[in-house]
Amino acid sequence: MQVHSMLTSVLLLAYGGHAASTPAQSLSVMADATTNDMSAAPTTTIISRDSFSSQSAFDAVWDYNYPWGTDHNGAARMDKGQSRLDPAADANTLTMTAKRVADGSQKPASHGGKSIPIHYLSGTVHARQHITVAKGTTVELAGDFRAPVARGTWPAFWLTAVDGWPPEVDLAEWKGSGKISFNTFNTSSQVAAKDVAYPSPGAFHAVRCVLWDANGRDVGVRFYMDGQLVTTQVGRGFTGKALYLILDLQMEGSSGSPGPSSDTEFVARGVSVISYKTEK
């Protein structure tokens, strides 16, 4: 999904938004400098797992909607009221709900110079702090997710550039196909993309992504689901670039249409971000 400049919007429109299934050019994956993902080096907690445990904890690290506003490249307009915390000890979740609205009841969105009809009000949040893989560091992002996979549903957990575009890393994306996607955008045409089966969508699945500075310029990216390594990709020139972290339930767009007429929920639990010095 991305972004707010006109140039970026045009690129995204041409390639299907964030995590388009564009054939990726072959990228040689550099050796992982971290022998263990959870390094023994001291860690810095950027977002703790309990940030959904209360409104005050949430407000300290998250804000509502996209960093640039309420609209993006799908048929959902984001509204604060569509994101709900459940701070109970056995929940600690954030639920984003997409609710169908009457045709024509919302002003259309504009993306890439085109008008997009709004069919839903939905929920999105973004981290207040930018995420940066600095030289010599590793960043780990993780969370448990219960994600819809029906046609027209487009939830995602993703990183995208603060200035320009790319970089973009789709830590986890579901595009209405019954699969989960893991993607890294180097340019609009050089995209590393991996789609795998997403079993039992009614259950929570653990997603973890490890990004490390490979050589002072490029970032290695490892994607895990339910504790198993799925794929390793490379973000060229990503080191030192500031990134937005976004959780959103977009609708239709790249996930097809029409979307569901009933309410759709995307639930996140225990989302965390840590960083530490990369061990050679």
N, C-alpha and C positions, 0 to 999 in steps of 0.2 A: 504494500500500500504506500505510499509516500506522495507527494511532499508539497511544499507551498510555493515554490517559484514556478513561473510559467514554463520555463525550460524543463524542469523536472516533471511537471504535470503532463507535458507533451510526451516525454519519454515513457512515463508510466502508462499513459493511455495506449501508446503504441505497443507496449509489451505486457498489458494485462494487469497492471497494478503491482502491488507488492507480491512477490513470489509468483511471477508468471512462469509457466512451464516452458520456457524458452530453452532450446538445446544449448548446453553449456560447452564452451570451448574447453579443451583439455587443459587442466592446470596441474602442475607437479606439486604434490603436497610435501611441504618441508618437514623435516624430522621434528617431532614434538619435543620441545625442550623440557617438558615436565614429565618426570618418570611416574609420578603419582598425581592424579588430578587434585586431590586434597593435599596440598603441600604442607610440609612440617614448618615452613616459614610462618612468621606471624601474619595473621590475616586482618584486613580492614573490612568491617561490615558496612556495606553501602545501604542495603535494605535487609532488615531482619525478617525471619519467618513469621513473626507475630505482628506484622504491620496491618493485618486485617482484624486484629483483636479488639480494637475500639476505634471510635471516630477520631480521637485525638492521635492515636498511633498512625492511623491512615493519613490524616491531614499533615503529619510531620514529613512524610516522604512521597505522597501521591497527590495528584490533582485530577479533576474530572475533564472529560472530553480529550480531543487531540491537542497537542501543544499549540497548533495553529487555529483551532476552532472546533466547530461541531460537524463539519462535512468533510468527506474525502472522495473516494472513487467508487462508492457503492450506493445502494438504495436506502441506506439507513442514515438518519440524522441523529447525532448523539445528544443525549439529554441527561443531566445529572441524576434525575429521578429514576433512571433506568439502571443504575448501579447501586446494589444493596449489600451492606455488610451484615454478616452473621458472626458476631464475636464470641459465641458460645465456645466453651473449652473443647467440645468435641466437633466443632465446625471450623471457626476461624477462617471463613471464606468470604470471597467477593463474588457476587452473582450479578452478571450483566444480562439483562432481559431485552430482547427485541420484540416489540409490540407492533402489529400491523395497524396502519392508519388508513383512513378513507382516501381513495384516490383523489388527488387534487387539493387535499386539505393542507398540504405543506408546500411552501415555495420550493421549486426545484433547486438542486445543488448545481454548481458549475465546476467542471473539472476538465482540464485540457482543452478549453474552449468549447466544450459541449455541455448541454443541459442534461442533468440526470434526475428523473422523477424520484421523489422520496416516497417510499412505501412503508417505512418503519421508523419508529423512534427506538433507539437502542442505547447501550452503555459502552463507554470507553474510559479508561484511565491511563495516565502516563506518570512516570517517575519525575519528581521535581529536580532531582540531581541528574546531570548528564552522565552517561557511561562512557569511559574512555579506557582503551587498552594502551597504557603508556609504555614507553620503552622499558624492557626488562620486567614486565609484569604479566600476570595472568588474572583474568576475570572469569568467575563462574556465576552463571545464572541458573536458577532452578525453580521448580514449582510443580504442584499436582493440578491436573486439569480434567474437568469433565466437559467434553466438547461435542457439540452437535455435528453431524456429518451429512444431513439431508441436503438435497438440492436447494440452493438459495441461501444457505447458511455459510458464513465466512469469518469464523473466529480466528484470532491470531495472537501470538506472543512474539514480539519482534523489536528489533533495533533498526533505527534509520537515522540518516545524517542530520545533524543540526544545521549545517551549512552546506547547501548544494545537495547533490545526489549522484551516484552512491557515495558512501557505503550504505549497505543494507544487509542485515542478517535476519532471516525469518527463523527464529528459534523453534517455533512450531506453528504450523498453519494448516487449517482444514478448509477445503474448498468444495464441499458438497459432493465429493466423489466416494466417500467411505474410506479415504486414505488420509494420512498425515504427511505433510511436506516439510522438508528441511532445506533451506536455500541460502545461498550467498550471492549477492549481486556485485560483480566487479565493474561492469558497465551494463547498459541496457541490453546488450547482445551477448555478453559473457557472464553466464549465470550457471553456477553449480547448483543442481536441483536433485533432490532425492525424495521420492514418494514411496511410502511403505504402507502395508495394511494397518488399520487402526481397529483392533478388536474391541468388542464390548464397549461401545461409546457411552453407555449409561453408567460406566464405572470411571473412577479416577485413574489417570495414568501419570506416572512421574516423568517429567521432562527435565533434562539438564544439558547445558551448553557450556563448554569450556573454550575460552578464547585466550590465546597467548601470543605475545610478541615473538615472532620467529626470528627476525633479523634486523630489528630497528626500523623496518619499513612495512613488512607484511604481517598479517595476523593469521595464525592457524585456528581453525574452528572445528571442534569435535561435538557431535550431537549424540545424545543418549535418550533412549526411551525405556522406562521400566528397568533401569540399571544396565541395559545392554547398549554397547556402542553401535550406532546405526551407520554413520558416515563421517568422514573427515574432509573438510573443504579449506580453501584459502581465500582470505580477503586481501587483495593486493593494494598496498598503500593505506591500509586501515589503521596502522599504528598511530596513536596520538590524535585520532579524529574523534570529536565529540559526537555522541549518539543519543537520541531519544530512546527510552524504553517504553513500549506501549502494549497494553492489553486491550483488545477491542473485539466487539462482536459486530462486524460489518455484515451486510446482507446483499444477496444477489451479486452483481458485478461478475467477478471471475468464478463465482460458485454457481452460476446459472440462474435462470428464472423460469417461471415464477417461484418465489420463495414461499414458505409455509404461511398459512392464514392464522394459525394459532401461535401463542407466545413461544419463543425459543430462548433457552437459557445457556449461557456459557459460564462455568463456575471455576474459579481459581482458588487454590488453597496453598498457604505456606510459601508464597513467592519470596525468593531471597536472592541477593547479589552480594558477593564477596570479592575482594581482590587481594593479591599477595605477590611478592617478588618471585619471579620465575626461577626455579632451580635448574642450573645447567647440568 
